[in-house]
Amino acid sequence: MSTSPDRSSRPTDRWNHVSHSVLFLEIASLDGPGGTESDRQVARAPLHRVLRSAFAESGIPWASCRHSERHDGVLVAIPPSISTSAIIDRLIPCVETGIRRYNREAAPVRIQLRAALHVGPVIATTDGLTGPAIAVASSILNAPELVNYQLKTDIDLAVMVSPQVYETVIRHACGFADPTRYREIHSEGSAAWLCSPE
């Protein structure tokens, strides 16, 4: 998995070893007449547009976050000043709406996204973002249960969260964070919670 440098110029001392919400989004698949591997590069542009619009619509400043390219997606570390509940209740629904709109109105190639959300310490370097929280988010994003769920349901955005996010934010929440929308998944000795509203 390749990583592009983190282009933020902020000092890292405010970021390192502090818990952040870590949102990892990746292009899961491309469908349509042009849905080939070469189209994945083209698909990154609308992904970034959808993501930036979602941040703006949800009232979470994109400029306050650190972000880096990861393979076919974007890794975003959101500062502690932004609550994880705001990400679940406002940001993720805006991403879902944006990618659905793109697929319906503008896309020659349909894009499916999957997302993982975790909270934990992040280390920011000139080479990008690292730390245990990044590793956990990456593991959740690539969980076979998340991948297979999206293949089965054909939904635009599939979301899985860590147990920490579920227990501290979702369990007693409502809206997109409604716990009845989530089911516990066990994969390779670890657990996560899959948003499965149907």
N, C-alpha and C positions, 0 to 999 in steps of 0.2 A: 504494500500500500504506500503510495507516494504522498509526500506532504510538501506543500508549498510554504515558503516562509510567511510568518505572521507579519503583515505589513503595518501593524499598529506601531506608533512611535511612543506610546505611553511607557513610563517607567514600569519595570516588572515587579518592584518591591511591594506594590499594593495588591498584586495578583498572586504571587507565588505562595503556595501552601495555604491558600484561603479557599474555603468552599464556594463553589460556583454551581449554578445550574448548567449542565452540559447537554446541549441539544445537537444530535448528530443526525443529519438528513442525507439520504443517498438515493440516487436514481436506481430503482429496483429493476425496471424493465422498460422497454420501448416497444410499442405496438403500432403497426400501420405500414403503409407502402414503403416508407423509408426507414423502417425500424431495424437498422443494421448497427453493428458496433461502431461504424464510422459516425453515425448520427449522435453518439453519446457526447461527443465534443460539442456539437451544435446544441444539444439539449441543456448544456450547462448555463447558457445565457438566459433562457426563460426560467430556469430554476432560481437563478440569482434575482431575477426581476420579481418572481413570486415571493421569494423570501424577504427581499427588501420592502416590498409592498405590505407584506404581512406584519413586519415589524412596525412600519409606520401606522398601519390601521389599528394595531393593538396598543399603540402608545409606548412601545418599548424602543428606546433609541438604538438604532443599529450602530451608531458611532460609539456608544458606551461599551460595546461588546468586543471581544477578540474573536477572530474567525480565521480559519485556514482551509484550503482545499484538501480534500481527502478522497483519492480515487475518483469515484463518480458522484461525489457529494460535497457537503460543507459541514464542517465542525464549528460550532459556535459555543463559546464560553460566555455566559451572561452574568454580570456582576451581582454580588449578594444584595445590592440595593433593590434589585428587581425580584419580587417574590416568585417562587416556583409555581404558586397557584395562578399567578398572572400569566405565566407561560402556558399552563394547561388550559385555563379558561378563556384566554384571549388570543395568544399567539398561535397555538396549534390549530384552533378552528379557522383562523385567518389563512394559515398555510393551506389547510384542507380546501377552503373555499376558493383560494387563488389557483390551486392546481386543477381543481374541477372546472373552474371557469376557463382556464387556458386550454384544457383538453376539449371542452365543448365548443369554444369559439374560435380559437386561433391555431390549433395544433395540426400540422400535417402528420405529425407522429405523436401518438398519445404517450404521456409520461406517467409512470407509476412511481410513487415515492414511498420509502419507509423511513421511520424516525425512531430514535431511541432517546430517552431522557433520564438523566441521573444527576445527583448532586454530590459534590465532593471536591477535595483539593485539586487545584490546577496549577501547573507550572508553565509560565510563558517564557519562551526563549526566542532568539532571532530566527530559529529554524521552525518555529511553530508552537503548538500546544502539546503538553505531555502531562504525565502523572497518572496515578491509579484511577481517578475518575474517568479519564479518557479511555483507559483500557476497559473499564466496566461498560461504558457506553458503546464502545466498539463491539464488545462481546454480545451485548443485547441486540445491537443492530444486525448482527450476523447469525442470530439464533435461528436454527432450522424451523422452529415453530412460527416465527414471525414471517420468514420467507414463504413457507408453505401456506400460511393463512392468507397471505396476499395473493398467491397463485390461485387458491381455491375461490376466494371471494371476488377477485378482480377489482378491488377498490382502489381509489386514487391515492389514498394515504393510509398506510398501516402504521400504528403507533404501539410501542412497547415501553414500559417504564420500569425502573428498578424497584425492588422492595422498599427501599428508603423513601422514594417518591410516593409510592402507594400508601405506606403507613403514615407518613407525616402530612400528606396533602390530600390524597384522594379518598381515603377510607371514610372520612366524615364530611365529604364535600358534595356538591351537586353540579348541575350543568355538564360541561364536557368532562369534568372530573368526577361525575357520578360513579360511585364504586360499582353499581350494577352493570356498568358498561365494560368492566374489566374482569378477566379471569386469570387465575394464577397458572403459570407455566413453569415446569421444571425441565431444565436442559443441562446436561453434562455436570450434574451436581450442584447447579445454582438455580435460583428462582428469579422470575420476572413477572410482570403483569401486562397482559395483552389487552388492548382496547378492542373489545369484540361486542359491539352493540346489538347485533342481531340475535 
